[in-house]
Amino acid sequence: MDRPDRPVRQEGADQAERRDAHLARPHLPRGQHPFGNLFPEGLEDQVLIEALVVVDPVFEAVTFRGVPDLRVIVYRGVPAMAMVRLPTQRSDGRANLHQGAIGAGIAISSGTTTTAVRGRDAVACHPDTRQPVEGIRVPHWTGSSPSPHGRAR
């Protein structure tokens, strides 16, 4: 087993103290795996700590508590379609469509949101903020695809 006082190094990240991560472990659910009993007995729980992702200001008005995410479907190296998932109160701040988040299409050519849906219904505004979800220009979108140089803030 790793010593809790040894530093950990993640590629591209600042050094973190393992003892700090160790302090967070008691606050995390233990032994609750999504696949039930498929894992053999004796496996230890593991904790993954990621960098904080901050919502870009352009999405703040159409986000409830969580972080929106973008999806781009690429076919043979060419972006074919894209969407953004926007968290809502119903989805408990998660960007999960099946839990009530909004899915808005993104025009590949302009990087601007188009028609949005929540469940089976088209929506024009975010249900919690009442702000329009159509016509939002996605940051760092250049020409026909998202820029590889765009980074989370």
DSSP file (Angstrom, degrees, kcal/mol; ACC not computed):
  #  RESIDUE AA STRUCTURE BP1 BP2  ACC     N-H-->O    O-->H-N    N-H-->O    O-->H-N    TCO  KAPPA ALPHA  PHI   PSI    X-CA   Y-CA   Z-CA
    1    1 A M              0   0    0      0, 0.0     2,-0.1     0, 0.0     0, 0.0   0.000 360.0 360.0 360.0 144.8    0.0    0.0    0.0
    2    2 A D        -     0   0    0      1,-0.1     0, 0.0     2,-0.1     0, 0.0  -0.378 360.0-111.4 -68.9 147.4    1.2    3.5   -0.7
    3    3 A R    >   -     0   0    0      1,-0.1     3,-1.5    -2,-0.1    15,-0.1  -0.658  19.5-136.6 -77.2 133.6    2.3    5.7    2.1
    4    4 A P  T 3  S+     0   0    0      0, 0.0    18,-0.2     0, 0.0    17,-0.1   0.688 100.3  57.7 -66.7 -16.7   -0.1    8.6    2.7
    5    5 A D  T 3  S+     0   0    0     13,-0.2    -2,-0.0    14,-0.1    15,-0.0   0.439  81.4 104.1 -94.9   2.5    2.7   11.1    3.2
    6    6 A R  S <  S-     0   0    0     -3,-1.5    12,-0.8    11,-0.1     2,-0.0  -0.668  75.8-116.6 -83.2 135.1    4.3   10.5   -0.2
    7    7 A P  E     -A   17   0A   0      0, 0.0     2,-0.4     0, 0.0    10,-0.2  -0.347  24.5-142.9 -67.7 151.7    3.7   13.2   -2.8
    8    8 A V  E     -A   16   0A   0      8,-2.4     8,-1.6    -2,-0.0     2,-0.5  -0.906   7.2-155.1-114.6 143.0    1.8   12.3   -6.0
    9    9 A R        -     0   0    0     -2,-0.4     2,-0.4     6,-0.2     6,-0.1  -0.977   6.1-168.7-122.9 122.6    2.5   13.6   -9.4
   10   10 A Q    >   -     0   0    0     -2,-0.5     3,-2.5     4,-0.3    -2,-0.0  -0.903  39.3 -96.7-107.0 137.9   -0.1   13.8  -12.1
   11   11 A E  T 3  S+     0   0    0     -2,-0.4     3,-0.1     1,-0.3    -1,-0.0  -0.292 109.0   3.1 -53.8 124.0    1.0   14.5  -15.7
   12   12 A G  T 3  S+     0   0    0      1,-0.3     2,-0.3    -2,-0.0    -1,-0.3   0.529 113.4 103.7  78.6   5.9    0.5   18.2  -16.3
   13   13 A A  S <  S-     0   0    0     -3,-2.5    -1,-0.3     1,-0.1    -3,-0.1  -0.791  75.7-101.0-118.7 162.3   -0.7   19.0  -12.8
   14   14 A D        -     0   0    0     -2,-0.3    -4,-0.3     1,-0.1     2,-0.1  -0.384  52.0 -87.9 -73.0 158.6    0.9   20.5   -9.8
   15   15 A Q        -     0   0    0     -6,-0.1     2,-0.3    -2,-0.1    -6,-0.2  -0.445  46.9-165.9 -68.9 138.8    2.3   18.3   -7.0
   16   16 A A  E     -A    8   0A   0     -8,-1.6    -8,-2.4    -2,-0.1     2,-0.5  -0.926  23.1-113.4-125.0 151.6   -0.3   17.3   -4.4
   17   17 A E  E >>  -A    7   0A   0     -2,-0.3     4,-1.2   -10,-0.2     3,-0.9  -0.727  14.4-145.7 -85.9 128.2    0.2   15.8   -1.0
   18   18 A R  H 3> S+     0   0    0    -12,-0.8     4,-2.4    -2,-0.5   -13,-0.2   0.823  99.1  63.9 -61.5 -30.7   -1.2   12.3   -0.7
   19   19 A R  H 3> S+     0   0    0      1,-0.2     4,-1.6     2,-0.2    -1,-0.3   0.845  98.7  54.7 -64.9 -30.2   -2.1   13.0    2.9
   20   20 A D  H <> S+     0   0    0     -3,-0.9     4,-0.9     2,-0.2    -1,-0.2   0.916 109.6  45.9 -66.7 -41.9   -4.5   15.7    1.7
   21   21 A A  H >X S+     0   0    0     -4,-1.2     4,-1.0     1,-0.2     3,-0.6   0.881 108.4  57.7 -65.0 -37.5   -6.3   13.2   -0.5
   22   22 A H  H 3< S+     0   0    0     -4,-2.4     3,-0.4     1,-0.2    -1,-0.2   0.858 101.2  56.1 -61.9 -36.0   -6.3   10.7    2.4
   23   23 A L  H 3< S+     0   0    0     -4,-1.6    -1,-0.2     1,-0.2     4,-0.2   0.806 105.4  52.4 -66.3 -29.1   -8.2   13.3    4.5
   24   24 A A  H X< S+     0   0    0     -4,-0.9     3,-1.5    -3,-0.6     4,-0.3   0.736  89.1  81.8 -78.4 -22.5  -10.9   13.5    1.9
   25   25 A R  G >< S+     0   0    0     -4,-1.0     3,-1.9    -3,-0.4    -1,-0.2   0.844  81.6  59.2 -57.2 -41.0  -11.5    9.7    1.7
   26   26 A P  G 3  S+     0   0    0      0, 0.0    -1,-0.3     0, 0.0    -2,-0.1   0.758 102.0  57.5 -62.6 -19.5  -13.8    9.3    4.8
   27   27 A H  G <  S+     0   0    0     -3,-1.5    -2,-0.2    -4,-0.2    -3,-0.1   0.500  93.2  84.8 -87.3  -3.6  -16.2   11.7    3.1
   28   28 A L  S <  S-     0   0    0     -3,-1.9     2,-0.0    -4,-0.3    19,-0.0  -0.727  93.1 -96.2 -99.4 147.9  -16.6    9.6    0.0
   29   29 A P        -     0   0    0      0, 0.0     2,-0.4     0, 0.0     3,-0.1  -0.365  43.3-147.2 -59.9 137.7  -19.0    6.6   -0.3
   30   30 A R        +     0   0    0      1,-0.2     3,-0.1    -4,-0.1    -5,-0.0  -0.904  66.2   0.5-113.7 136.3  -17.2    3.4    0.5
   31   31 A G  S    S+     0   0    0     -2,-0.4     2,-0.9     1,-0.2    -1,-0.2   0.604  86.8 127.5  72.4  12.2  -17.9    0.0   -1.1
   32   32 A Q        +     0   0    0     -3,-0.1    -1,-0.2     3,-0.0     0, 0.0  -0.823  33.6 176.1-105.2  96.8  -20.7    1.2   -3.3
   33   33 A H    >   -     0   0    0     -2,-0.9     3,-1.7     3,-0.1     5,-0.1  -0.802  36.1-131.0-102.9 141.9  -19.8    0.1   -6.8
   34   34 A P  T 3  S+     0   0    0      0, 0.0    -1,-0.1     0, 0.0    -2,-0.0   0.702 106.7  54.2 -64.2 -18.1  -22.2    0.6   -9.8
   35   35 A F  T >  S-     0   0    0      1,-0.3     3,-1.7     2,-0.0     4,-0.1   0.137  94.1-150.1-105.5  20.7  -21.8   -3.1  -10.8
   36   36 A G  G X  S-     0   0    0     -3,-1.7     3,-0.6     1,-0.3    -1,-0.3  -0.243  70.8  -1.6  57.3-122.9  -22.8   -4.6   -7.4
   37   37 A N  G 3  S+     0   0    0      1,-0.2    -1,-0.3    -2,-0.0     4,-0.1   0.171 100.7 102.6 -91.4  17.0  -21.1   -7.9   -6.7
   38   38 A L  G <   +     0   0    0     -3,-1.7    -1,-0.2    -5,-0.1    -2,-0.1   0.715  67.9  78.7 -72.2 -19.0  -19.2   -8.2  -10.0
   39   39 A F  S <  S-     0   0    0     -3,-0.6     3,-0.1     1,-0.1    -6,-0.1  -0.735  90.1-112.1 -92.8 138.4  -16.0   -7.2   -8.3
   40   40 A P    >   -     0   0    0      0, 0.0     3,-1.0     0, 0.0    -1,-0.1  -0.260  39.1 -94.0 -65.2 153.8  -14.1   -9.7   -6.2
   41   41 A E  T 3  S+     0   0    0      1,-0.2     3,-0.1    -4,-0.1    -4,-0.0  -0.258 105.4  41.3 -60.6 152.7  -13.9   -9.4   -2.5
   42   42 A G  T 3  S+     0   0    0      1,-0.3     2,-0.3    -3,-0.1    -1,-0.2   0.357  73.5 137.6  91.7  -5.8  -10.9   -7.6   -1.1
   43   43 A L    <   -     0   0    0     -3,-1.0    -1,-0.3     1,-0.1     2,-0.2  -0.566  50.0-130.2 -73.8 135.6  -10.6   -4.8   -3.6
   44   44 A E        -     0   0    0     -2,-0.3     2,-0.1    -3,-0.1    -1,-0.1  -0.552  20.1-108.5 -83.0 149.9   -9.8   -1.5   -2.0
   45   45 A D        -     0   0    0     -2,-0.2     2,-0.3     1,-0.0    -1,-0.1  -0.475  35.9-154.1 -68.8 149.2  -11.8    1.7   -2.8
   46   46 A Q        -     0   0    0     -2,-0.1     2,-0.4     2,-0.0    -1,-0.0  -0.947   4.3-145.2-127.5 151.0   -9.9    4.2   -4.8
   47   47 A V        -     0   0    0     -2,-0.3     2,-0.5     2,-0.0   -22,-0.0  -0.953   5.2-161.6-117.7 132.1  -10.3    8.0   -5.0
   48   48 A L        -     0   0    0     -2,-0.4     2,-0.5     2,-0.0    -2,-0.0  -0.967   7.6-165.7-112.0 121.5   -9.7   10.0   -8.2
   49   49 A I        -     0   0    0     -2,-0.5     2,-0.3     0, 0.0    -2,-0.0  -0.936   9.7-171.6-110.8 123.4   -9.2   13.7   -7.6
   50   50 A E        -     0   0    0     -2,-0.5     3,-0.1     1,-0.1     2,-0.1  -0.706  31.2 -91.1-111.3 161.7   -9.5   15.9  -10.7
   51   51 A A        -     0   0    0     -2,-0.3     2,-0.3     1,-0.1    -1,-0.1  -0.371  53.4 -95.1 -65.6 149.4   -8.7   19.6  -11.3
   52   52 A L        -     0   0    0     -2,-0.1     2,-0.5     1,-0.0    -1,-0.1  -0.507  35.6-148.5 -69.1 129.7  -11.6   22.0  -10.7
   53   53 A V        -     0   0    0     -2,-0.3     2,-0.4    -3,-0.1    -1,-0.0  -0.894  10.7-154.8-101.9 127.6  -13.5   22.8  -13.9
   54   54 A V        -     0   0    0     -2,-0.5    99,-0.5    13,-0.0     2,-0.2  -0.846  21.1-112.5-105.9 137.3  -15.0   26.3  -14.0
   55   55 A V        -     0   0    0     -2,-0.4     5,-0.1    98,-0.1    12,-0.0  -0.475  34.0-116.2 -67.0 130.1  -18.0   27.1  -16.1
   56   56 A D    >>  -     0   0    0     -2,-0.2     3,-2.3     1,-0.1     4,-0.7  -0.443  25.7-117.6 -64.0 140.0  -17.1   29.5  -18.9
   57   57 A P  H >> S+     0   0    0      0, 0.0     3,-0.7     0, 0.0     4,-0.5   0.780 111.3  66.9 -52.7 -29.5  -19.0   32.8  -18.4
   58   58 A V  H 34 S+     0   0    0      1,-0.2     3,-0.2     2,-0.1    79,-0.1   0.781 107.0  40.6 -64.9 -24.2  -20.9   32.3  -21.7
   59   59 A F  H X4 S+     0   0    0     -3,-2.3     3,-1.5     1,-0.1    -1,-0.2   0.507  88.0  92.5-100.8  -5.5  -22.7   29.4  -20.1
   60   60 A E  H X< S+     0   0    0     -3,-0.7     3,-1.1    -4,-0.7    -1,-0.1   0.858  83.6  54.5 -58.3 -36.8  -23.3   30.8  -16.6
   61   61 A A  T 3< S+     0   0    0     -4,-0.5    70,-0.4     1,-0.3    -1,-0.3   0.637 113.7  41.4 -74.2 -12.9  -26.8   32.1  -17.5
   62   62 A V  T <  S+     0   0    0     -3,-1.5     2,-0.4    68,-0.1    -1,-0.3  -0.068  99.8  87.6-124.5  32.9  -28.0   28.7  -18.8
   63   63 A T    <   -     0   0    0     -3,-1.1     2,-0.7    23,-0.1    25,-0.2  -0.997  58.2-152.3-135.0 135.6  -26.5   26.4  -16.1
   64   64 A F  S    S-     0   0    0     23,-1.2     2,-2.5    -2,-0.4     3,-0.1  -0.924  70.6 -53.3-109.2 108.4  -27.9   25.3  -12.8
   65   65 A R  S    S+     0   0    0     -2,-0.7    23,-0.0     1,-0.1    24,-0.0  -0.007 116.6  76.3  59.5 -31.7  -25.1   24.5  -10.3
   66   66 A G  S    S-     0   0    0     -2,-2.5    28,-0.2    28,-0.1    -1,-0.1  -0.023  84.6 -94.4 -96.6-161.0  -23.2   22.1  -12.5
   67   67 A V        -     0   0    0     26,-0.4    28,-0.2    -3,-0.1    18,-0.0  -0.979  32.0-133.5-120.7 123.6  -20.9   22.2  -15.5
   68   68 A P        -     0   0    0      0, 0.0     2,-0.4     0, 0.0    18,-0.2  -0.318  21.9-151.7 -67.5 157.7  -22.1   21.9  -19.1
   69   69 A D  E     -B   85   0B   0     16,-1.5    16,-2.8    26,-0.1     2,-0.3  -0.978   4.2-138.3-133.9 153.3  -20.3   19.6  -21.4
   70   70 A L  E     -B   84   0B   0     -2,-0.4     2,-0.4    14,-0.2    14,-0.2  -0.817  12.4-165.5-106.6 144.8  -19.8   19.6  -25.2
   71   71 A R  E     -B   83   0B   0     12,-2.7    12,-2.3    -2,-0.3     2,-0.5  -0.999   2.6-172.2-130.9 131.5  -19.9   16.5  -27.4
   72   72 A V  E     -B   82   0B   0     -2,-0.4     2,-0.6    10,-0.2    10,-0.2  -0.988  13.4-149.3-124.1 123.4  -18.7   16.4  -31.0
   73   73 A I  E     -B   81   0B   0      8,-3.1     7,-3.6    -2,-0.5     8,-1.3  -0.824  16.7-163.4 -92.1 123.1  -19.3   13.4  -33.1
   74   74 A V  E     -B   79   0B   0     -2,-0.6     2,-0.5     5,-0.3     3,-0.1  -0.927   7.1-167.1-113.0 128.6  -16.5   12.9  -35.6
   75   75 A Y  E >  S-B   78   0B   0      3,-2.8     3,-1.6    -2,-0.5    -2,-0.0  -0.964  76.1 -20.2-117.4 117.6  -16.9   10.7  -38.7
   76   76 A R  T 3  S-     0   0    0     -2,-0.5    -1,-0.2     1,-0.3    -2,-0.0   0.872 129.5 -49.6  52.9  41.7  -13.7    9.8  -40.6
   77   77 A G  T 3  S+     0   0    0      1,-0.2    -1,-0.3    -3,-0.1    -3,-0.0   0.486 118.9 107.2  82.5   3.2  -11.9   12.8  -39.0
   78   78 A V  E <  S-B   75   0B   0     -3,-1.6    -3,-2.8    67,-0.0     2,-0.2  -0.960  75.6-116.7-118.3 126.7  -14.6   15.3  -39.9
   79   79 A P  E     +B   74   0B   0      0, 0.0    -5,-0.3     0, 0.0     3,-0.1  -0.429  35.1 175.8 -59.8 124.4  -17.0   16.8  -37.2
   80   80 A A  E     -     0   0B   0     -7,-3.6     2,-0.3     1,-0.4    -6,-0.2   0.797  59.8  -9.1-102.0 -38.2  -20.5   15.6  -38.2
   81   81 A M  E     -B   73   0B   0     -8,-1.3    -8,-3.1    26,-0.1    -1,-0.4  -0.986  58.6-165.9-158.3 159.4  -22.6   16.9  -35.3
   82   82 A A  E     +BC  72 106B   0     24,-0.6    24,-2.3    -2,-0.3     2,-0.3  -0.983   5.3 178.7-148.7 157.0  -22.2   18.5  -31.9
   83   83 A M  E     -BC  71 105B   0    -12,-2.3   -12,-2.7    -2,-0.3     2,-0.4  -0.976  19.4-138.5-151.9 163.0  -24.3   19.3  -28.8
   84   84 A V  E     -BC  70 104B   0     20,-2.4    20,-2.7    -2,-0.3     2,-0.5  -0.989  14.9-145.9-123.9 138.5  -24.0   20.9  -25.4
   85   85 A R  E     -BC  69 103B   0    -16,-2.8   -16,-1.5    -2,-0.4    18,-0.2  -0.923  15.2-159.7-105.4 125.3  -25.6   19.4  -22.3
   86   86 A L  E     - C   0 102B   0     16,-3.0    16,-2.6    -2,-0.5   -23,-0.1  -0.913  14.7-127.2-111.6 120.8  -26.8   22.0  -19.8
   87   87 A P        -     0   0    0      0, 0.0   -23,-1.2     0, 0.0     2,-0.3  -0.283  28.5-173.3 -64.2 148.5  -27.5   21.1  -16.2
   88   88 A T      > -     0   0    0      6,-0.6     5,-2.7   -25,-0.2     6,-0.4  -0.820  40.6-103.5-132.0 172.6  -30.9   22.0  -14.6
   89   89 A Q  T > 5S+     0   0    0     -2,-0.3     3,-1.8     1,-0.2    12,-0.1   0.907 122.0  55.9 -63.9 -41.1  -32.4   21.8  -11.2
   90   90 A R  T 3 5S+     0   0    0      1,-0.3    -1,-0.2    10,-0.2    11,-0.1   0.862 107.8  47.9 -60.1 -35.8  -34.3   18.7  -12.2
   91   91 A S  T > 5S-     0   0    0      9,-0.3     3,-1.4     3,-0.1    -1,-0.3   0.335 116.0-118.7 -87.1   8.8  -31.1   17.0  -13.1
   92   92 A D  T < 5S-     0   0    0     -3,-1.8    -3,-0.2     1,-0.3    -2,-0.1   0.856  71.2 -52.9  58.0  39.1  -29.6   18.1   -9.8
   93   93 A G  T 3 <S+     0   0    0     -5,-2.7   -26,-0.4     1,-0.3     2,-0.3   0.555 110.2 125.6  77.3   7.5  -26.9   20.2  -11.5
   94   94 A R    <   -     0   0    0     -3,-1.4    -6,-0.6    -6,-0.4    -1,-0.3  -0.703  65.7-131.5 -98.0 152.2  -25.7   17.2  -13.6
   95   95 A A        +     0   0    0     -2,-0.3     2,-0.6   -28,-0.2   -26,-0.1  -0.143  62.9 131.4 -92.5  39.3  -25.5   17.4  -17.4
   96   96 A N    > > -     0   0    0     -5,-0.2     5,-2.0     1,-0.2     3,-1.2  -0.839  46.9-157.3 -97.4 118.1  -27.3   14.1  -17.8
   97   97 A L  G > 5S+     0   0    0     -2,-0.6     3,-1.6     1,-0.3    22,-0.2   0.883  92.0  56.8 -61.6 -40.6  -30.2   14.2  -20.3
   98   98 A H  G 3 5S+     0   0    0      1,-0.3    -1,-0.3     2,-0.1    -2,-0.0   0.644 105.9  52.7 -69.9 -11.8  -32.1   11.3  -18.8
   99   99 A Q  G < 5S-     0   0    0     -3,-1.2    -1,-0.3    -8,-0.1    -2,-0.2   0.388 133.7 -82.7-101.4   1.9  -32.2   13.1  -15.5
  100  100 A G  T < 5S+     0   0    0     -3,-1.6    -9,-0.3    -4,-0.3   -10,-0.2   0.528  79.4 141.9 113.4   7.6  -33.6   16.3  -16.9
  101  101 A A      < -     0   0    0     -5,-2.0    18,-0.5   -11,-0.1     2,-0.4  -0.310  52.7-108.4 -71.9 165.5  -30.7   18.3  -18.4
  102  102 A I  E     -C   86   0B   0    -16,-2.6   -16,-3.0    16,-0.1     2,-0.5  -0.776  22.3-154.8 -96.4 139.2  -31.1   20.2  -21.6
  103  103 A G  E     -CD  85 117B   0     14,-2.7    14,-2.6    -2,-0.4     2,-0.5  -0.973  14.0-174.6-112.5 121.8  -29.5   19.1  -24.8
  104  104 A A  E     -CD  84 116B   0    -20,-2.7   -20,-2.4    -2,-0.5    12,-0.2  -0.963  21.2-127.6-118.7 130.6  -28.9   21.9  -27.4
  105  105 A G  E     -C   83   0B   0     10,-2.5     9,-3.0    -2,-0.5     2,-0.4  -0.331  18.2-145.0 -67.5 154.9  -27.5   21.3  -30.9
  106  106 A I  E     -CD  82 113B   0    -24,-2.3   -24,-0.6     7,-0.3     2,-0.5  -0.993  15.3-124.9-124.7 127.0  -24.5   23.2  -32.0
  107  107 A A     >  -     0   0    0      5,-2.7     4,-3.3    -2,-0.4     5,-0.5  -0.582  17.4-148.1 -69.0 120.5  -24.1   24.3  -35.7
  108  108 A I  T  4 S+     0   0    0     -2,-0.5    -1,-0.2     1,-0.2   -27,-0.1   0.877  93.2  53.4 -58.9 -40.0  -20.8   22.9  -36.8
  109  109 A S  T  4 S+     0   0    0      1,-0.2    -1,-0.2    35,-0.1    36,-0.1   0.820 126.4  17.7 -69.0 -31.4  -20.1   25.8  -39.1
  110  110 A S  T  4 S-     0   0    0     -3,-0.4    -2,-0.2     2,-0.2    -1,-0.2   0.640  90.3-126.7-116.3 -18.7  -20.6   28.6  -36.6
  111  111 A G     <  +     0   0    0     -4,-3.3    27,-3.3     1,-0.3     2,-0.4   0.786  63.6 137.4  73.2  26.8  -20.3   27.0  -33.1
  112  112 A T  B     -F  137   0C   0     -5,-0.5    -5,-2.7    25,-0.2    -1,-0.3  -0.882  58.4-110.9-109.7 137.6  -23.7   28.5  -32.2
  113  113 A T  E     +D  106   0B   0     23,-2.3    22,-2.2    -2,-0.4    -7,-0.3  -0.349  38.3 178.7 -67.0 146.0  -26.4   26.6  -30.3
  114  114 A T  E     -     0   0B   0     -9,-3.0    22,-0.1     1,-0.4    -1,-0.1   0.010  48.7  -0.1-118.4-136.7  -29.5   25.7  -32.2
  115  115 A T  E     -     0   0B   0    -11,-0.1   -10,-2.5    19,-0.1    -1,-0.4  -0.256  66.2-157.9 -59.4 139.7  -32.7   23.8  -31.2
  116  116 A A  E     -DE 104 123B   0      7,-0.6     7,-2.4   -12,-0.2     2,-0.3  -0.912   7.2-166.5-122.5 149.6  -32.7   22.6  -27.6
  117  117 A V  E     -DE 103 122B   0    -14,-2.6   -14,-2.7    -2,-0.3     2,-0.4  -0.956  14.9-164.6-133.4 153.2  -34.7   19.8  -25.9
  118  118 A R  E >  S- E   0 121B   0      3,-2.8     3,-1.8    -2,-0.3     2,-0.4  -0.940  78.5 -38.6-134.3 111.9  -35.5   18.6  -22.5
  119  119 A G  T 3  S-     0   0    0    -18,-0.5   -16,-0.1    -2,-0.4   -20,-0.0  -0.614 125.6 -28.9  67.8-125.4  -36.8   15.1  -22.5
  120  120 A R  T 3  S+     0   0    0     -2,-0.4     2,-0.4    -3,-0.1    -1,-0.2   0.381 120.7  94.2-100.8   2.2  -39.1   14.9  -25.5
  121  121 A D  E <  S-E  118   0B   0     -3,-1.8    -3,-2.8     1,-0.0     2,-0.2  -0.795  72.7-127.4-104.6 136.4  -40.0   18.6  -25.5
  122  122 A A  E     -E  117   0B   0     -2,-0.4     2,-0.4    -5,-0.2    -5,-0.3  -0.556  29.8-163.7 -71.2 141.0  -38.3   21.5  -27.4
  123  123 A V  E     -E  116   0B   0     -7,-2.4    -7,-0.6    -2,-0.2     3,-0.1  -0.981  24.0-171.7-130.1 143.3  -37.3   24.3  -25.1
  124  124 A A  S    S+     0   0    0     -2,-0.4     9,-2.3     1,-0.2    10,-0.7   0.723  76.7  34.2 -99.2 -29.4  -36.4   27.9  -26.0
  125  125 A C  B    S-G  132   0D   0      7,-0.3    -1,-0.2     8,-0.1   -63,-0.1  -0.892  90.3 -97.9-127.8 155.4  -35.2   29.0  -22.5
  126  126 A H     >  -     0   0    0      5,-3.0     4,-2.4    -2,-0.3     5,-0.2  -0.566  34.2-135.4 -68.3 130.3  -33.5   27.3  -19.5
  127  127 A P  T  4 S+     0   0    0      0, 0.0    -1,-0.1     0, 0.0   -39,-0.1   0.758  99.2  38.2 -65.0 -24.2  -36.3   26.3  -17.1
  128  128 A D  T  4 S+     0   0    0      3,-0.1   -66,-0.1     1,-0.1   -40,-0.1   0.822 128.4  28.6 -95.3 -35.3  -34.4   27.6  -14.0
  129  129 A T  T  4 S-     0   0    0      2,-0.2    -1,-0.1   -68,-0.1   -67,-0.1   0.601  89.7-138.6-101.5 -13.8  -32.8   30.8  -15.3
  130  130 A R     <  +     0   0    0     -4,-2.4   -68,-0.1     1,-0.2   -69,-0.0   0.671  56.4 138.6  61.8  19.1  -35.4   31.7  -18.0
  131  131 A Q        -     0   0    0    -70,-0.4    -5,-3.0    -5,-0.2    -1,-0.2  -0.709  62.4 -98.7 -93.3 146.0  -32.5   32.6  -20.3
  132  132 A P  B     -G  125   0D   0      0, 0.0    -7,-0.3     0, 0.0    -1,-0.1  -0.349  26.8-166.0 -62.9 139.6  -32.5   31.6  -24.0
  133  133 A V    >   +     0   0    0     -9,-2.3     3,-0.6   -10,-0.1     2,-0.3   0.558  65.3  83.5-102.0 -12.0  -30.5   28.5  -24.9
  134  134 A E  T 3  S+     0   0    0    -10,-0.7   -20,-0.2     1,-0.2   -19,-0.1  -0.731  87.0  28.8 -91.8 141.3  -30.5   29.1  -28.6
  135  135 A G  T 3  S+     0   0    0    -22,-2.2     2,-0.5    -2,-0.3    -1,-0.2   0.593  75.1 147.0  91.2  12.1  -28.0   31.4  -30.2
  136  136 A I    <   -     0   0    0     -3,-0.6   -23,-2.3   -22,-0.1     2,-0.6  -0.712  44.3-136.5 -83.6 127.0  -25.1   31.0  -27.7
  137  137 A R  B     -F  112   0C   0     -2,-0.5   -25,-0.2   -25,-0.2   -26,-0.1  -0.744  17.4-132.0 -85.7 118.8  -21.7   31.2  -29.3
  138  138 A V    >   -     0   0    0    -27,-3.3     3,-1.2    -2,-0.6    -1,-0.0  -0.549  26.6-115.8 -72.6 127.0  -19.4   28.5  -28.0
  139  139 A P  T 3  S+     0   0    0      0, 0.0     3,-0.1     0, 0.0    -1,-0.1  -0.287  93.4  16.9 -63.3 148.4  -16.0   29.9  -27.0
  140  140 A H  T 3  S+     0   0    0      1,-0.2     7,-2.5     6,-0.1     2,-0.6   0.592  85.0 140.8  67.8  14.4  -12.9   28.8  -28.9
  141  141 A W  E <   -H  146   0E   0     -3,-1.2     2,-0.5     5,-0.2    -1,-0.2  -0.786  30.6-171.6 -89.0 122.1  -15.0   27.4  -31.8
  142  142 A T  E >   -H  145   0E   0      3,-1.8     3,-2.1    -2,-0.6     2,-0.3  -0.961  46.4 -52.5-121.5 125.0  -13.2   28.2  -35.1
  143  143 A G  T 3  S-     0   0    0     -2,-0.5   -32,-0.0     1,-0.3     4,-0.0  -0.309 122.8  -5.0  58.2-110.1  -14.6   27.7  -38.5
  144  144 A S  T 3  S+     0   0    0     -2,-0.3    -1,-0.3   -34,-0.1   -34,-0.1   0.348 129.6  23.3-105.0   6.6  -15.8   24.1  -38.8
  145  145 A S  E <  S-H  142   0E   0     -3,-2.1    -3,-1.8   -36,-0.1     2,-0.1  -0.992  88.8 -79.5-161.1 163.1  -14.7   22.6  -35.5
  146  146 A P  E     -H  141   0E   0      0, 0.0    -5,-0.2     0, 0.0    -6,-0.1  -0.431  56.6-106.4 -65.3 143.8  -13.8   23.4  -31.9
  147  147 A S    >   -     0   0    0     -7,-2.5     3,-1.3     1,-0.1    -4,-0.0  -0.517  13.6-142.4 -72.3 133.4  -10.2   24.7  -31.6
  148  148 A P  T 3  S+     0   0    0      0, 0.0    -1,-0.1     0, 0.0    -8,-0.0   0.655 101.9  61.3 -67.4 -12.0   -7.7   22.2  -30.2
  149  149 A H  T 3  S+     0   0    0     -9,-0.2     2,-0.2     2,-0.1    -9,-0.0   0.567  77.1 107.0 -91.5  -9.6   -6.2   25.2  -28.4
  150  150 A G    <   -     0   0    0     -3,-1.3     2,-0.3   -10,-0.3   -10,-0.0  -0.495  53.2-170.1 -68.8 137.1   -9.3   26.0  -26.4
  151  151 A R        -     0   0    0     -2,-0.2     2,-0.1     2,-0.0    -2,-0.1  -0.930  28.5-101.2-130.3 152.0   -8.9   25.1  -22.8
  152  152 A A              0   0    0     -2,-0.3   -97,-0.1     1,-0.1   -99,-0.0  -0.457 360.0 360.0 -65.3 143.7  -11.1   24.9  -19.7
  153  153 A R              0   0    0    -99,-0.5    -1,-0.1    -2,-0.1   -98,-0.1   0.453 360.0 360.0 -88.1 360.0  -10.6   28.0  -17.6
